[in-house]
Amino acid sequence: MQELRELTDIATPKKLKSVANLGVTALPNPRMRKFYDLVSSGKVQTDEEAIAVLFPGQSNPPHYFRLKNALRDYLHRMLFLIDLNLPHYHLRQSAYFDCYRQWATMKLLIGKNARGSQIALATDLLRMTRKYEFTDLTVDIARNLRLYYGSIEGNVKKYEQYGALTHEYDEILQQENLAEELYTDLVLRFVNDKSAKEDVHQKALQCFRQIEPALAKHDTYRLHLSGRLIEVLVHTSVNDYRQTVDVCDRAIRFFEAKDYTANVPLHIFLQQEMVCFVQLRDYQRGKTVAERGMTLIEEGTFNWFKYQELLLMLSFHTQEYQAAYEIFKSAVQHRRFGALPESVRQVWNIQEAYLFYLWESGLVQSAPGDDIFSRFRISRFMNDTPLYSRDKRGMNIAILVFQIVWLIANKKYNETIDRMDAIGKYSTRYLSKDDTFRSNCFIKMLLAIPAANFHRVAVLRAAEKYTTALRTMPLDFAQQSHDVEIIPYEHLWNMVLNSLDFTIHKAK
């Protein structure tokens, strides 16, 4: 269903109407039209919901899946007819659609043996693909022109011209593909696992040294995007956030110097700077970077939500809790939130739990009539096993920490004690590495609470060794993923202490 939601976001009712005005059949039958309307309006989110409306009383009817495939195929065809350009698109985005459409036309003309027509189109198109650095298209077009002038027209000068161009851009394309492969190989291990990887720094350094000569020789968009992201990983893998900001600043200046607006790499490196400012707890610079980054992207896109996620985290880390609540509410109430990948939505779910904790603690005020917190199902969060429960040294730490601090805040002391034995074993098994030093300290601090019978003064004494150890490893020097601590442990510890009283509570 996500595929159809994405297609209806592109092939909007207004754009399909414009196609119909050209005499093209718009949604060939009433049931397909109804299905399209249900998806485009957001009235159905799953196959089950769509079946209930379109085929009531039936379970997995084959007619439904044929209808779904037909609608998908129809929308795919419409992509070649509707205007994909939007007013806020920059020149390179518009050029991307134009170049690929013209390239598809060129390939069709070659297939139909209309050589004269395709040569005129290819020559004009080549100028565009070189200007906007679409290297793969440039290689293919130059290769076709070389073939034509060598085997059809016999023009030696042009054959050699396009032959040299083919070799030049083929070399660049190989380096672009290599840089992209090296970068992807480095980041794939982070997709569903946020724990720090001990070997990433050395691997990133090796990859960067492998691609560095090409970066010095060629200045193409795709090569420098992947190459500089590898260089960023060299420094973020050891949490050198100040050096990462320097790399990002250099990358931003490189792409700002292009003859066109390079929105995608600009917002990517601004986003990387956001991560740094979260760790450095620099709210003002982080907010400035986020505001600039969000001017470069369309609201509701994946990267727009990423900026919101980082702004939310920055607000948590700088104790701007009310701002965090407003950011969270704006994001989760957006109509495209449900289309985010499950792994991303679960991160938001974890952040929602911490906001719920802040709300119950009186540190966040909800707006009148707002149901953000009233609909939060704490029992489900406490007992479900989400995707990140497999991430033993990453986001799962944030889940376990929340569960303990929430139980303590709600004076569920027996249940707290019941869970402490398991969390102690968890800490010993998974949190003995340098990249989990802070988490290990904090869990030891939590373990001191029931040992001191939940008495605030006694807890302070019992946990003093671990609070001192925590202070020796500030967040911006810790060898851990930037998003493991939703709320920095120092701040969270103060909240936990404030939820304790001066009465001894022993297990019953």
C-alpha positions as CSV (number, residue, x, y, z in Angstrom):
1,M,0.0,0.0,0.0
2,Q,2.9,2.3,0.6
3,E,3.8,2.2,-3.1
4,L,0.3,3.3,-4.1
5,R,0.4,6.1,-1.5
6,E,3.6,7.4,-3.0
7,L,2.2,7.2,-6.5
8,T,-0.9,9.1,-5.6
9,D,1.2,11.8,-4.0
10,I,2.9,12.3,-7.3
11,A,-0.1,11.6,-9.7
12,T,-2.5,13.9,-7.8
13,P,-6.1,14.4,-8.8
14,K,-5.3,17.8,-10.2
15,K,-2.6,16.4,-12.4
16,L,-4.7,13.5,-13.6
17,K,-7.4,15.9,-14.5
18,S,-4.9,17.9,-16.7
19,V,-4.0,14.7,-18.5
20,A,-7.7,13.9,-19.1
21,N,-8.1,17.3,-20.7
22,L,-5.5,16.1,-23.3
23,G,-7.8,13.3,-24.3
24,V,-6.1,10.5,-22.2
25,T,-8.5,8.2,-20.4
26,A,-8.4,9.0,-16.7
27,L,-8.9,6.0,-14.4
28,P,-10.7,3.6,-16.9
29,N,-13.4,2.2,-14.6
30,P,-15.4,3.4,-11.5
31,R,-13.9,0.9,-9.1
32,M,-10.4,1.9,-10.0
33,R,-11.5,5.6,-9.5
34,K,-12.9,4.8,-6.1
35,F,-9.7,2.9,-5.1
36,Y,-7.6,5.9,-6.2
37,D,-9.8,8.3,-4.3
38,L,-9.6,6.2,-1.1
39,V,-5.8,6.1,-1.3
40,S,-5.1,9.6,-2.4
41,S,-7.4,11.0,0.4
42,G,-5.8,8.9,3.1
43,K,-9.1,7.1,3.9
44,V,-7.4,3.7,3.7
45,Q,-3.9,2.9,4.9
46,T,-3.7,-0.9,4.5
47,D,-4.9,-3.6,2.1
48,E,-7.3,-4.8,4.8
49,E,-9.0,-1.4,5.0
50,A,-9.2,-1.1,1.2
51,I,-10.7,-4.6,0.9
52,A,-13.3,-3.8,3.6
53,V,-14.5,-0.8,1.5
54,L,-14.2,-2.2,-2.0
55,F,-15.1,-5.9,-1.4
56,P,-17.1,-5.9,1.9
57,G,-17.4,-9.3,3.5
58,Q,-14.6,-10.9,1.5
59,S,-11.2,-12.1,2.7
60,N,-8.3,-11.5,0.3
61,P,-10.4,-11.5,-2.9
62,P,-8.2,-12.1,-6.0
63,H,-10.2,-9.3,-7.7
64,Y,-8.7,-6.8,-5.2
65,F,-5.1,-7.7,-6.0
66,R,-5.7,-7.5,-9.7
67,L,-7.3,-4.1,-9.2
68,K,-4.4,-3.0,-7.1
69,N,-1.9,-4.1,-9.8
70,A,-3.9,-2.4,-12.5
71,L,-4.0,0.9,-10.6
72,R,-0.3,0.7,-10.0
73,D,0.5,0.1,-13.7
74,Y,-1.9,2.9,-14.7
75,L,-0.2,5.4,-12.4
76,H,3.3,4.3,-13.6
77,R,2.2,5.1,-17.2
78,M,0.8,8.5,-16.1
79,L,4.3,9.5,-14.8
80,F,5.3,10.0,-18.4
81,L,2.4,12.3,-19.2
82,I,1.9,14.5,-16.1
83,D,4.0,17.4,-15.3
84,L,6.4,16.2,-12.5
85,N,7.8,19.7,-11.9
86,L,6.7,21.7,-8.9
87,P,7.2,25.4,-8.3
88,H,9.6,24.8,-5.4
89,Y,11.8,22.5,-7.5
90,H,15.3,23.8,-8.2
91,L,16.8,23.7,-11.6
92,R,18.7,20.4,-11.2
93,Q,15.5,18.6,-10.0
94,S,13.6,19.9,-13.0
95,A,16.5,19.0,-15.3
96,Y,16.5,15.4,-13.8
97,F,13.0,14.8,-15.0
98,D,13.5,16.4,-18.3
99,C,16.8,14.6,-19.1
100,Y,15.4,11.2,-18.2
101,R,12.3,11.7,-20.2
102,Q,14.3,12.8,-23.2
103,W,16.7,9.9,-22.7
104,A,13.8,7.5,-22.7
105,T,12.6,9.1,-25.9
106,M,16.0,8.8,-27.4
107,K,16.2,5.1,-26.6
108,L,12.7,4.5,-28.2
109,L,13.9,6.3,-31.3
110,I,17.0,4.1,-31.5
111,G,14.7,1.0,-31.1
112,K,12.6,2.3,-34.0
113,N,15.7,2.9,-36.1
114,A,14.9,6.7,-36.3
115,R,18.6,7.5,-36.3
116,G,18.3,11.1,-37.6
117,S,15.8,12.1,-34.9
118,Q,17.7,10.5,-32.1
119,I,21.0,12.2,-33.1
120,A,19.5,15.7,-32.9
121,L,17.9,14.9,-29.6
122,A,21.0,13.2,-28.2
123,T,23.3,16.1,-29.1
124,D,21.1,18.6,-27.2
125,L,20.6,16.3,-24.3
126,L,24.3,15.7,-23.9
127,R,24.8,19.4,-23.1
128,M,22.2,19.2,-20.3
129,T,23.5,15.9,-18.8
130,R,27.1,17.3,-18.6
131,K,25.9,20.6,-17.2
132,Y,23.9,19.0,-14.4
133,E,26.4,16.1,-14.0
134,F,24.2,13.1,-14.7
135,T,27.2,11.0,-15.4
136,D,25.4,7.7,-16.2
137,L,23.3,9.4,-18.9
138,T,26.3,11.2,-20.3
139,V,28.2,7.9,-20.7
140,D,25.2,6.3,-22.5
141,I,24.5,9.2,-24.8
142,A,28.2,9.7,-25.7
143,R,28.5,5.9,-26.4
144,N,25.5,6.0,-28.7
145,L,26.9,9.1,-30.6
146,R,30.3,7.3,-30.9
147,L,28.5,4.3,-32.4
148,Y,26.5,6.4,-34.8
149,Y,29.4,8.5,-36.1
150,G,31.7,5.5,-36.3
151,S,29.5,2.9,-37.9
152,I,26.7,4.8,-39.6
153,E,28.1,8.2,-40.8
154,G,31.8,7.4,-40.8
155,N,32.8,10.8,-39.3
156,V,36.3,10.2,-37.9
157,K,36.5,13.6,-36.1
158,K,33.2,13.1,-34.3
159,Y,33.8,9.5,-33.7
160,E,37.1,10.4,-31.9
161,Q,35.4,13.3,-30.0
162,Y,32.6,11.2,-28.6
163,G,35.0,8.2,-28.0
164,A,37.2,10.4,-25.8
165,L,34.1,11.7,-24.0
166,T,32.9,8.2,-23.4
167,H,36.2,7.1,-21.9
168,E,36.4,10.3,-19.7
169,Y,32.9,9.9,-18.3
170,D,33.1,6.1,-18.0
171,E,36.1,6.6,-15.7
172,I,34.2,9.1,-13.6
173,L,31.2,6.8,-13.5
174,Q,33.3,4.0,-12.2
175,Q,34.7,6.2,-9.4
176,E,31.2,7.4,-8.6
177,N,29.9,3.8,-8.4
178,L,32.9,2.8,-6.2
179,A,32.4,5.8,-3.8
180,E,28.6,5.0,-3.5
181,E,29.3,1.3,-3.0
182,L,32.0,2.0,-0.3
183,Y,29.6,4.4,1.5
184,T,26.7,2.0,1.3
185,D,28.7,-0.8,2.7
186,L,29.7,1.4,5.7
187,V,26.2,2.6,6.5
188,L,24.1,-0.5,5.9
189,R,25.0,-1.9,9.4
190,F,23.4,1.3,11.0
191,V,19.9,1.0,9.4
192,N,18.3,-1.1,12.1
193,D,21.1,-1.0,14.7
194,K,22.1,2.2,16.4
195,S,25.0,0.9,18.5
196,A,28.5,2.1,17.7
197,K,30.6,-0.2,15.6
198,E,34.2,-0.6,16.7
199,D,35.5,-1.3,13.3
200,V,33.8,1.5,11.4
201,H,36.5,4.1,11.9
202,Q,39.3,2.0,10.4
203,K,37.1,0.8,7.5
204,A,35.9,4.4,6.8
205,L,39.5,5.6,6.8
206,Q,40.5,2.9,4.4
207,C,37.5,3.7,2.1
208,F,38.3,7.4,2.1
209,R,41.9,6.8,1.2
210,Q,40.8,4.6,-1.6
211,I,38.5,7.3,-3.1
212,E,40.5,10.4,-2.1
213,P,42.6,10.5,-5.4
214,A,39.4,10.5,-7.4
215,L,38.0,13.4,-5.3
216,A,41.1,15.4,-6.1
217,K,40.9,14.6,-9.8
218,H,37.1,15.0,-10.5
219,D,34.6,17.4,-9.1
220,T,31.3,15.7,-10.0
221,Y,28.2,15.9,-7.9
222,R,27.7,12.2,-7.1
223,L,31.4,11.4,-6.5
224,H,31.8,14.2,-3.9
225,L,28.4,13.4,-2.3
226,S,29.4,9.8,-1.5
227,G,33.1,10.6,-0.9
228,R,32.5,13.4,1.6
229,L,29.9,11.3,3.4
230,I,32.6,8.6,3.8
231,E,34.9,11.4,5.2
232,V,32.2,12.3,7.6
233,L,32.0,8.7,8.8
234,V,35.7,8.8,9.5
235,H,35.1,11.4,12.2
236,T,31.6,10.5,13.4
237,S,32.6,6.9,14.0
238,V,34.9,8.2,16.8
239,N,32.5,11.0,17.8
240,D,34.8,13.8,16.7
241,Y,31.9,16.2,16.1
242,R,34.0,19.4,15.8
243,Q,36.0,17.8,12.9
244,T,32.8,16.5,11.4
245,V,31.4,20.1,11.3
246,D,34.6,21.2,9.5
247,V,34.2,18.4,6.8
248,C,30.5,19.4,6.4
249,D,31.4,23.1,6.0
250,R,33.9,22.2,3.2
251,A,31.3,20.0,1.5
252,I,28.7,22.7,1.7
253,R,31.1,25.3,0.2
254,F,31.9,22.8,-2.6
255,F,28.3,22.3,-3.6
256,E,27.4,26.0,-3.1
257,A,30.0,26.8,-5.8
258,K,28.2,24.7,-8.4
259,D,26.5,26.5,-11.4
260,Y,23.2,25.1,-10.2
261,T,21.6,24.7,-6.7
262,A,22.6,21.3,-5.3
263,N,19.8,21.0,-2.8
264,V,20.2,17.3,-1.9
265,P,23.9,17.4,-0.8
266,L,23.4,20.8,0.9
267,H,20.6,19.5,3.1
268,I,22.4,16.2,3.7
269,F,25.5,18.0,5.1
270,L,23.4,20.5,7.0
271,Q,21.7,17.5,8.5
272,Q,25.0,16.0,9.5
273,E,25.9,19.3,11.2
274,M,22.6,19.0,13.1
275,V,23.7,15.7,14.5
276,C,26.9,17.3,15.7
277,F,25.1,20.2,17.3
278,V,22.9,17.8,19.1
279,Q,25.9,16.2,20.7
280,L,27.6,19.5,21.3
281,R,24.4,20.8,22.8
282,D,24.5,23.9,20.7
283,Y,20.9,24.7,20.4
284,Q,21.2,28.1,18.6
285,R,23.5,26.8,15.8
286,G,21.6,23.6,15.5
287,K,18.3,25.5,15.1
288,T,19.8,27.8,12.5
289,V,21.2,24.9,10.5
290,A,17.8,23.1,10.7
291,E,15.9,26.2,9.5
292,R,18.2,26.6,6.6
293,G,18.0,22.8,5.7
294,M,14.3,22.8,5.7
295,T,14.2,25.5,3.1
296,L,15.9,23.1,0.7
297,I,13.4,20.2,0.9
298,E,9.7,19.6,0.4
299,E,7.6,19.3,3.6
300,G,6.5,15.7,4.3
301,T,9.4,14.0,2.6
302,F,11.6,11.5,4.4
303,N,14.4,14.1,4.9
304,W,11.9,16.7,6.2
305,F,11.0,14.2,8.9
306,K,14.7,13.5,9.6
307,Y,15.2,17.2,10.3
308,Q,12.2,17.2,12.6
309,E,13.6,14.1,14.4
310,L,17.0,15.9,14.9
311,L,15.3,19.1,16.0
312,L,13.3,17.1,18.5
313,M,16.5,15.5,19.8
314,L,18.3,18.8,20.0
315,S,15.4,20.1,22.1
316,F,15.7,17.1,24.4
317,H,19.4,17.6,24.9
318,T,19.2,21.4,25.5
319,Q,16.2,21.0,27.9
320,E,13.8,22.8,25.5
321,Y,11.1,20.3,26.4
322,Q,8.1,22.4,25.4
323,A,9.7,23.0,22.0
324,A,10.3,19.2,21.7
325,Y,6.5,18.6,22.3
326,E,5.6,21.1,19.6
327,I,8.0,19.5,17.1
328,F,6.7,16.0,17.9
329,K,3.1,17.0,17.5
330,S,3.7,18.7,14.2
331,A,5.5,15.7,12.8
332,V,3.3,12.9,13.9
333,Q,0.1,14.7,12.8
334,H,1.5,15.2,9.3
335,R,-0.5,13.2,6.8
336,R,2.7,11.5,5.5
337,F,3.9,10.3,8.8
338,G,2.3,6.9,8.4
339,A,4.3,6.3,5.2
340,L,7.6,6.4,7.0
341,P,9.5,3.1,7.3
342,E,8.7,1.1,10.4
343,S,12.2,1.5,11.8
344,V,11.9,5.3,11.6
345,R,8.4,5.4,13.2
346,Q,9.6,3.2,16.1
347,V,12.3,5.8,16.8
348,W,9.5,8.4,17.0
349,N,7.5,6.0,19.3
350,I,10.5,5.9,21.7
351,Q,10.7,9.7,21.7
352,E,7.0,9.8,22.4
353,A,7.5,7.7,25.5
354,Y,10.0,10.1,26.8
355,L,7.7,13.1,26.1
356,F,5.0,11.2,28.0
357,Y,7.4,10.9,30.9
358,L,8.1,14.6,30.8
359,W,4.4,15.4,30.6
360,E,3.7,13.2,33.6
361,S,6.5,15.0,35.4
362,G,5.1,18.4,34.7
363,L,7.9,19.5,32.4
364,V,5.7,19.6,29.3
365,Q,2.3,21.2,29.0
366,S,-0.1,19.9,26.4
367,A,-2.4,22.2,24.4
368,P,-6.1,22.2,25.4
369,G,-8.0,19.4,23.6
370,D,-4.7,17.8,22.5
371,D,-4.9,14.0,22.7
372,I,-1.2,13.3,22.0
373,F,-0.6,11.9,25.5
374,S,-4.1,10.6,26.3
375,R,-3.8,8.1,23.4
376,F,-0.3,7.0,24.3
377,R,-0.6,3.3,25.4
378,I,2.0,3.0,28.1
379,S,1.2,-0.7,28.8
380,R,1.8,-1.5,25.2
381,F,5.1,0.3,25.2
382,M,6.2,-1.4,28.4
383,N,5.4,-4.9,27.2
384,D,5.8,-4.9,23.4
385,T,9.1,-6.0,21.8
386,P,9.7,-3.5,19.0
387,L,12.3,-3.7,16.2
388,Y,15.1,-2.1,18.3
389,S,14.8,-4.7,21.0
390,R,17.3,-6.6,18.8
391,D,19.7,-3.6,18.9
392,K,21.2,-4.7,22.2
393,R,23.8,-1.8,22.5
394,G,21.8,0.9,20.7
395,M,18.2,2.1,20.8
396,N,17.1,-0.8,23.0
397,I,19.0,0.9,25.9
398,A,16.7,3.9,25.5
399,I,13.7,1.6,25.8
400,L,14.9,-0.2,28.9
401,V,16.0,3.0,30.6
402,F,12.6,4.5,30.0
403,Q,10.8,1.5,31.4
404,I,12.8,1.7,34.7
405,V,12.5,5.5,35.2
406,W,8.8,5.5,34.4
407,L,8.1,2.7,36.9
408,I,10.1,4.6,39.6
409,A,8.3,7.9,38.8
410,N,4.9,6.1,39.2
411,K,6.1,4.4,42.5
412,K,5.7,0.9,41.1
413,Y,8.6,-0.2,43.3
414,N,7.8,-4.0,43.3
415,E,7.7,-4.1,39.5
416,T,10.9,-2.0,39.4
417,I,12.7,-4.6,41.6
418,D,11.3,-7.4,39.4
419,R,12.9,-5.8,36.3
420,M,16.2,-4.9,37.9
421,D,17.7,-8.3,38.0
422,A,17.2,-8.7,34.3
423,I,18.6,-5.2,33.5
424,G,21.6,-6.0,35.7
425,K,22.3,-9.1,33.6
426,Y,21.7,-7.2,30.4
427,S,24.3,-4.5,31.5
428,T,26.9,-7.2,32.2
429,R,26.3,-9.0,29.0
430,Y,25.9,-6.2,26.5
431,L,27.3,-3.0,28.0
432,S,30.8,-3.8,28.9
433,K,32.4,-2.0,25.9
434,D,33.8,1.6,25.6
435,D,30.9,2.6,23.3
436,T,28.4,1.8,26.1
437,F,30.4,3.3,29.0
438,R,27.8,6.0,29.8
439,S,24.9,3.6,29.5
440,N,26.6,1.1,31.8
441,C,27.2,3.8,34.4
442,F,23.6,5.0,34.2
443,I,22.2,1.5,34.6
444,K,24.4,1.0,37.6
445,M,23.0,4.2,39.0
446,L,19.5,2.9,38.4
447,L,20.4,-0.4,40.1
448,A,21.5,1.5,43.2
449,I,17.9,2.8,43.6
450,P,16.2,-0.4,44.9
451,A,19.4,-1.4,46.7
452,A,19.0,1.9,48.7
453,N,15.2,1.2,49.2
454,F,14.2,4.1,47.0
455,H,15.3,6.6,49.7
456,R,16.6,9.8,47.9
457,V,19.5,10.5,50.2
458,A,20.5,6.8,50.4
459,V,20.3,6.6,46.6
460,L,22.7,9.6,46.2
461,R,25.2,7.9,48.4
462,A,24.9,4.4,46.8
463,A,25.1,5.8,43.2
464,E,27.9,8.4,43.9
465,K,30.7,6.2,42.4
466,Y,28.8,5.8,39.1
467,T,27.6,9.4,38.9
468,T,31.3,10.4,39.2
469,A,32.3,8.0,36.5
470,L,29.5,9.3,34.2
471,R,30.9,12.8,34.6
472,T,34.3,11.6,33.4
473,M,32.8,10.8,30.0
474,P,30.8,13.8,28.7
475,L,28.3,13.1,26.0
476,D,30.3,14.8,23.3
477,F,33.3,12.5,23.9
478,A,31.4,9.3,24.4
479,Q,32.0,6.5,21.9
480,Q,28.3,5.8,21.2
481,S,25.7,6.5,18.6
482,H,24.4,10.1,18.8
483,D,20.8,9.0,19.5
484,V,21.2,6.4,22.2
485,E,20.4,9.0,24.9
486,I,17.0,10.5,24.2
487,I,17.5,12.7,27.3
488,P,21.1,13.0,28.5
489,Y,21.7,10.8,31.5
490,E,22.7,13.7,33.7
491,H,19.4,15.4,33.1
492,L,17.4,12.2,33.4
493,W,19.1,11.3,36.7
494,N,18.0,14.6,38.2
495,M,14.4,13.8,37.2
496,V,14.6,10.3,38.7
497,L,15.9,11.8,42.0
498,N,13.1,14.3,42.0
499,S,10.6,11.5,41.7
500,L,12.0,9.8,44.9
501,D,11.1,10.8,48.4
502,F,12.7,10.5,51.8
503,T,10.8,7.3,52.8
504,I,12.3,3.8,52.8
505,H,10.4,1.4,50.4
506,K,11.3,-2.2,50.7
507,A,10.1,-5.0,48.5
508,K,6.9,-6.7,49.5
